[in-house]
Amino acid sequence: MRSFYIFAALLLFVLMDPFGTGASFGQSLPKFSGLMFGDYYYMMQNHDQTQKDMQAFEYRRIYLTADYTIADGFWARFRLESDPTASNLGNGKLSTMVKDAFLDWKNPIGTGDLVVGLQGTWNINMAEGIFGYRPLEKTIQDLHGISASRDLGISLTQKFSDAFSAGLLLGNNSGNSGTFIPNAGNTSTVNRYKSGYLYLQFIPVNGFTILLDGQYAGAPAQKNASTGDVIVNYANNDFGLGVQGFVNSIDHGEADGSTLSRTGFSLNGWLGLADNIRLVARYDYYTPNTNGTYKNLSIANSTQSFVLAALDFAVKKNVHFMPNIEYTSYGLSGSKPDVLLRVTYFFSF
């Protein structure tokens, strides 16, 4: 933990004076923000009987973010994340990882942004922003590992009008894993293949959003992956309702060399019951293999229906408690559904 504090202090110093100019600490300071969410959960029922009756207090995400305006038109972000499923040390101790690290150049061409570094991918992050309620559950693509939420690369976005914006991103397709420098003992393929991302967003009227996005990623053994995604959502002060659908294919992704195809559909909604209480609901249907070529059907490659229901109590603007239930059934004869009961907490600053 001491090394983390030393690292944070060095980061603060560099952000305040990135080129060692000896600038005064009285000048602009980084803006720090953060969030945390987690649960108390009880696994009431599970297709894996070893997981039945499991219960614990847990956290699922902690962010600590520093944003710094370097000069007119330039700002940078550095974000650390702690995620018990992704950032544990080898001895099981909780740890952190770099989530974001990028430079943003505002309006280099027209009214847009040129971003260089480790940054969010649109097919995950824009969906989270449109639907909200990431503390309850990942979006359908993220939940099933269709795409990573981050990539290391360069992107250019453009806002053509209040109603239309678009963006392109070229990345390593390496998520938060970064990349490797090949040497005598490392024949890395990460540096050979890249991933391209595209989004088009339409907001024809206030509160109504249409998002089209896609990704194409090269891979070894010609297992190139492509994903197309569409979101239609409407929200106002009283309710929100939206749908998302995606198709994903991986060339030569099957054991027999044929294409692996995956599809998903998600219906998301919330309804205001009072000034500080909302009813939240979601239904997903996921097909991990539309070709149906698996010889040995299992939970992992059977169709899945997912239902989430929650009450969102906003104790304060940035403090929420959300009792919820998740129900997942599988298209496999004789399998039992998963039933997860939780009380989720969320706060940000």
C-alpha positions as CSV (number, residue, x, y, z in Angstrom):
1,M,0.0,0.0,0.0
2,R,2.9,2.3,0.7
3,S,4.1,2.0,-2.9
4,F,0.7,3.1,-4.1
5,Y,0.9,6.3,-2.1
6,I,4.4,7.0,-3.4
7,F,3.2,6.4,-6.9
8,A,0.1,8.7,-6.4
9,A,2.4,11.5,-5.0
10,L,4.7,11.2,-8.0
11,L,1.8,11.2,-10.4
12,L,0.4,14.4,-8.7
13,F,3.8,16.1,-9.1
14,V,4.1,15.1,-12.8
15,L,0.6,16.3,-13.6
16,M,1.3,19.6,-11.9
17,D,4.6,20.1,-13.8
18,P,4.8,17.6,-16.6
19,F,7.9,19.0,-18.3
20,G,9.9,19.8,-15.2
21,T,9.5,23.6,-15.7
22,G,9.4,24.3,-12.0
23,A,5.9,25.8,-12.3
24,S,4.3,27.0,-9.1
25,F,1.9,24.8,-7.3
26,G,-0.4,27.8,-7.2
27,Q,-1.3,27.2,-10.9
28,S,-4.1,24.9,-12.0
29,L,-4.4,21.6,-10.1
30,P,-5.6,18.2,-11.2
31,K,-9.2,17.5,-10.6
32,F,-9.7,14.3,-8.7
33,S,-12.8,12.1,-8.8
34,G,-13.7,8.6,-7.9
35,L,-16.4,6.0,-7.4
36,M,-17.1,2.7,-5.7
37,F,-19.8,0.1,-6.0
38,G,-20.3,-3.3,-4.5
39,D,-22.8,-5.6,-2.8
40,Y,-23.9,-7.9,-0.2
41,Y,-25.0,-11.0,-2.2
42,Y,-26.6,-14.3,-1.6
43,M,-26.6,-17.0,-4.2
44,M,-30.0,-18.5,-3.7
45,Q,-29.7,-21.1,-6.5
46,N,-27.1,-21.9,-9.1
47,H,-26.6,-24.3,-12.0
48,D,-23.3,-25.2,-10.2
49,Q,-24.3,-26.7,-6.9
50,T,-21.0,-25.8,-5.3
51,Q,-22.0,-22.1,-5.7
52,K,-25.4,-22.5,-4.0
53,D,-25.8,-20.6,-0.7
54,M,-22.6,-18.6,-1.3
55,Q,-22.8,-15.1,0.3
56,A,-20.4,-12.3,1.0
57,F,-19.8,-8.6,1.2
58,E,-17.8,-7.5,-1.9
59,Y,-16.8,-4.5,-4.0
60,R,-16.9,-4.8,-7.7
61,R,-15.2,-1.5,-8.8
62,I,-13.2,1.3,-7.3
63,Y,-12.0,4.2,-9.5
64,L,-9.6,7.0,-8.7
65,T,-9.3,9.5,-11.5
66,A,-7.0,12.5,-12.1
67,D,-7.9,15.0,-14.9
68,Y,-5.5,17.8,-15.7
69,T,-5.7,20.7,-18.1
70,I,-2.2,21.0,-19.6
71,A,-2.8,24.0,-21.8
72,D,-5.6,25.5,-23.8
73,G,-7.1,22.6,-25.9
74,F,-5.1,19.9,-24.1
75,W,-6.1,17.8,-21.2
76,A,-5.0,14.4,-19.8
77,R,-6.6,11.6,-17.7
78,F,-5.0,9.0,-15.5
79,R,-7.3,6.5,-13.8
80,L,-6.6,3.6,-11.5
81,E,-9.1,0.8,-11.0
82,S,-9.4,-2.0,-8.4
83,D,-11.5,-4.9,-9.6
84,P,-11.3,-8.1,-7.5
85,T,-11.9,-10.2,-10.7
86,A,-9.1,-8.6,-12.7
87,S,-6.5,-6.8,-10.6
88,N,-5.6,-9.1,-7.7
89,L,-1.9,-9.8,-6.9
90,G,-0.5,-13.3,-7.2
91,N,-0.9,-13.9,-3.5
92,G,-4.6,-13.0,-3.6
93,K,-4.2,-9.5,-2.2
94,L,-6.3,-6.8,-3.6
95,S,-4.5,-4.5,-6.0
96,T,-5.0,-1.8,-8.7
97,M,-4.4,-1.5,-12.4
98,V,-4.2,1.3,-15.0
99,K,-7.7,1.8,-16.5
100,D,-7.2,5.0,-18.5
101,A,-4.1,7.0,-19.5
102,F,-4.5,9.3,-22.4
103,L,-4.0,12.8,-23.8
104,D,-7.0,14.6,-25.3
105,W,-6.5,17.3,-27.9
106,K,-9.7,19.4,-28.2
107,N,-10.8,20.6,-31.6
108,P,-7.8,19.7,-33.7
109,I,-10.1,19.4,-36.8
110,G,-13.5,21.1,-36.5
111,T,-15.3,20.4,-33.3
112,G,-13.9,17.1,-32.1
113,D,-11.3,15.3,-30.1
114,L,-8.0,13.5,-30.9
115,V,-7.2,11.1,-28.1
116,V,-3.9,9.2,-27.8
117,G,-3.3,6.5,-25.2
118,L,-5.3,3.9,-23.2
119,Q,-8.9,4.9,-23.6
120,G,-12.5,3.6,-23.6
121,T,-14.0,1.7,-26.5
122,W,-17.4,3.0,-27.7
123,N,-19.3,-0.3,-28.0
124,I,-19.0,-0.7,-24.2
125,N,-18.7,2.7,-22.7
126,M,-21.3,4.6,-24.8
127,A,-23.8,1.8,-24.0
128,E,-23.1,2.3,-20.3
129,G,-23.6,6.0,-20.6
130,I,-26.9,5.7,-22.5
131,F,-28.5,3.1,-20.3
132,G,-26.9,3.9,-17.0
133,Y,-26.9,1.5,-14.0
134,R,-23.5,-0.1,-14.6
135,P,-23.3,-0.6,-10.8
136,L,-26.1,-3.2,-11.2
137,E,-24.6,-5.1,-14.1
138,K,-22.4,-4.9,-17.2
139,T,-24.0,-4.2,-20.5
140,I,-24.7,-7.3,-22.6
141,Q,-21.5,-7.1,-24.7
142,D,-19.3,-6.6,-21.7
143,L,-21.1,-9.3,-19.7
144,H,-20.3,-11.9,-22.3
145,G,-16.8,-10.8,-23.2
146,I,-17.7,-9.8,-26.7
147,S,-15.3,-6.8,-26.6
148,A,-13.0,-5.1,-24.1
149,S,-13.9,-1.8,-22.5
150,R,-10.5,-0.3,-23.2
151,D,-7.8,-0.3,-25.9
152,L,-4.4,1.4,-26.4
153,G,-4.4,3.5,-29.5
154,I,-5.5,6.7,-31.2
155,S,-9.0,8.0,-31.9
156,L,-10.6,10.9,-33.6
157,T,-14.2,12.0,-32.9
158,Q,-16.2,14.7,-34.6
159,K,-19.4,16.5,-33.6
160,F,-21.0,17.6,-36.8
161,S,-24.1,19.1,-35.2
162,D,-26.1,18.8,-31.9
163,A,-27.8,15.9,-33.6
164,F,-25.0,13.9,-35.2
165,S,-21.5,12.8,-34.1
166,A,-19.1,10.1,-35.2
167,G,-15.7,8.6,-34.3
168,L,-12.9,6.3,-35.4
169,L,-10.4,4.5,-33.2
170,L,-7.4,2.3,-34.1
171,G,-6.1,0.2,-31.3
172,N,-4.0,-2.9,-30.4
173,N,-7.1,-4.9,-29.4
174,S,-5.2,-5.7,-26.2
175,G,-7.7,-4.3,-23.6
176,N,-5.9,-3.1,-20.5
177,S,-3.1,-5.7,-21.1
178,G,-1.0,-3.2,-23.1
179,T,1.4,-4.7,-25.5
180,F,4.8,-6.4,-25.7
181,I,8.1,-5.6,-27.2
182,P,9.4,-8.6,-29.2
183,N,12.8,-9.9,-28.1
184,A,14.7,-13.1,-28.4
185,G,12.4,-14.9,-26.0
186,N,9.1,-13.3,-27.0
187,T,7.5,-13.7,-30.4
188,S,4.5,-11.5,-29.6
189,T,1.6,-11.3,-32.0
190,V,0.0,-8.4,-30.2
191,N,2.1,-5.9,-32.2
192,R,1.1,-7.5,-35.6
193,Y,-2.7,-7.3,-35.4
194,K,-4.9,-4.2,-34.8
195,S,-8.5,-3.4,-34.2
196,G,-10.7,-0.7,-35.7
197,Y,-13.7,0.9,-34.1
198,L,-16.4,3.1,-35.5
199,Y,-19.5,4.8,-34.1
200,L,-22.3,7.0,-35.5
201,Q,-24.6,8.7,-33.0
202,F,-27.9,10.5,-33.8
203,I,-29.9,12.5,-31.3
204,P,-32.8,13.7,-33.4
205,V,-34.8,15.1,-30.4
206,N,-33.8,15.7,-26.8
207,G,-33.7,12.4,-24.9
208,F,-33.9,10.2,-28.0
209,T,-30.6,8.5,-29.0
210,I,-29.7,6.2,-31.8
211,L,-26.2,4.6,-31.7
212,L,-24.6,2.5,-34.4
213,D,-21.1,1.1,-33.7
214,G,-18.8,-1.6,-34.9
215,Q,-15.4,-3.2,-34.5
216,Y,-13.2,-5.3,-36.7
217,A,-10.2,-7.0,-35.1
218,G,-7.4,-9.0,-36.7
219,A,-6.1,-12.1,-35.0
220,P,-3.6,-15.0,-35.4
221,A,-4.7,-18.0,-37.4
222,Q,-7.1,-15.8,-39.4
223,K,-9.5,-15.7,-36.5
224,N,-10.5,-12.2,-37.3
225,A,-13.5,-10.9,-35.3
226,S,-16.2,-8.4,-36.4
227,T,-19.0,-6.9,-34.3
228,G,-22.0,-4.8,-35.2
229,D,-24.1,-3.1,-32.6
230,V,-27.2,-0.9,-32.5
231,I,-28.9,1.0,-29.6
232,V,-32.2,2.9,-29.6
233,N,-33.0,4.7,-26.3
234,Y,-35.4,7.3,-25.0
235,A,-35.2,8.9,-21.6
236,N,-36.8,11.9,-19.8
237,N,-37.2,12.9,-16.1
238,D,-39.8,10.2,-15.5
239,F,-38.7,7.1,-17.3
240,G,-36.2,5.5,-19.7
241,L,-36.6,2.7,-22.2
242,G,-34.0,1.3,-24.7
243,V,-33.0,-1.7,-26.7
244,Q,-29.6,-3.0,-27.8
245,G,-28.8,-5.7,-30.2
246,F,-25.4,-7.0,-31.5
247,V,-24.0,-9.6,-33.8
248,N,-20.5,-10.9,-33.5
249,S,-18.5,-13.4,-35.7
250,I,-15.1,-14.9,-35.4
251,D,-13.6,-16.4,-38.6
252,H,-12.4,-20.0,-38.0
253,G,-13.6,-19.7,-34.5
254,E,-15.1,-23.2,-34.3
255,A,-13.1,-26.3,-33.6
256,D,-13.8,-27.5,-37.2
257,G,-12.6,-24.2,-38.7
258,S,-16.0,-22.7,-39.4
259,T,-17.2,-19.3,-38.2
260,L,-18.3,-18.8,-34.7
261,S,-21.4,-16.5,-34.6
262,R,-22.8,-14.9,-31.5
263,T,-25.8,-12.6,-31.0
264,G,-27.5,-10.8,-28.2
265,F,-30.5,-8.6,-27.4
266,S,-31.1,-6.5,-24.4
267,L,-34.1,-4.5,-23.2
268,N,-33.4,-1.9,-20.5
269,G,-35.8,0.4,-18.7
270,W,-36.5,2.4,-15.5
271,L,-39.5,4.2,-14.1
272,G,-39.5,6.9,-11.5
273,L,-41.7,6.0,-8.6
274,A,-40.9,9.1,-6.5
275,D,-38.3,11.9,-6.5
276,N,-35.6,9.6,-5.2
277,I,-36.9,6.1,-6.0
278,R,-36.8,4.3,-9.4
279,L,-37.8,0.8,-10.5
280,V,-35.2,-0.7,-12.8
281,A,-35.6,-3.7,-15.1
282,R,-33.7,-5.5,-17.8
283,Y,-34.1,-8.5,-20.0
284,D,-31.3,-10.1,-22.1
285,Y,-31.3,-13.0,-24.5
286,Y,-27.9,-14.3,-25.6
287,T,-26.9,-17.0,-28.1
288,P,-23.3,-18.0,-27.9
289,N,-23.3,-20.0,-31.1
290,T,-26.0,-19.4,-33.8
291,N,-24.5,-22.1,-36.0
292,G,-25.3,-24.8,-33.4
293,T,-22.3,-26.8,-34.4
294,Y,-21.2,-27.7,-30.8
295,K,-21.2,-31.4,-30.4
296,N,-21.2,-31.3,-26.6
297,L,-23.7,-28.7,-25.4
298,S,-22.8,-27.1,-22.1
299,I,-23.9,-24.2,-19.9
300,A,-21.1,-22.0,-21.5
301,N,-22.5,-22.5,-25.0
302,S,-26.2,-22.8,-24.4
303,T,-28.6,-19.9,-24.9
304,Q,-29.1,-17.7,-21.9
305,S,-32.1,-15.6,-20.7
306,F,-31.2,-13.0,-18.1
307,V,-33.6,-10.9,-16.0
308,L,-32.7,-8.1,-13.6
309,A,-35.1,-6.2,-11.3
310,A,-34.1,-3.5,-8.8
311,L,-35.2,-0.6,-6.7
312,D,-32.9,2.4,-6.8
313,F,-32.9,4.5,-3.7
314,A,-31.0,7.8,-4.2
315,V,-30.2,8.7,-0.6
316,K,-28.2,11.7,-2.0
317,K,-27.4,12.7,-5.5
318,N,-24.3,10.5,-5.6
319,V,-25.2,7.9,-3.0
320,H,-27.4,5.0,-4.0
321,F,-28.6,1.8,-2.4
322,M,-30.2,-0.8,-4.8
323,P,-31.8,-4.0,-3.7
324,N,-32.0,-6.3,-6.7
325,I,-32.4,-9.8,-8.1
326,E,-30.7,-11.5,-11.1
327,Y,-32.3,-14.5,-12.7
328,T,-30.4,-16.5,-15.4
329,S,-31.8,-19.5,-17.2
330,Y,-30.1,-21.7,-19.7
331,G,-31.4,-23.5,-22.8
332,L,-30.0,-26.8,-21.6
333,S,-32.3,-29.6,-20.6
334,G,-32.2,-30.4,-16.9
335,S,-30.1,-27.3,-15.9
336,K,-31.2,-25.2,-13.0
337,P,-31.3,-21.4,-13.2
338,D,-29.1,-19.0,-11.3
339,V,-30.9,-16.8,-8.7
340,L,-28.8,-14.1,-7.2
341,L,-30.1,-11.7,-4.4
342,R,-28.1,-8.6,-3.8
343,V,-28.1,-5.2,-2.1
344,T,-25.9,-3.0,-4.2
345,Y,-24.3,0.3,-3.0
346,F,-22.8,3.0,-5.2
347,F,-21.2,6.4,-4.4
348,S,-19.1,8.9,-6.4
349,F,-17.3,12.1,-5.6
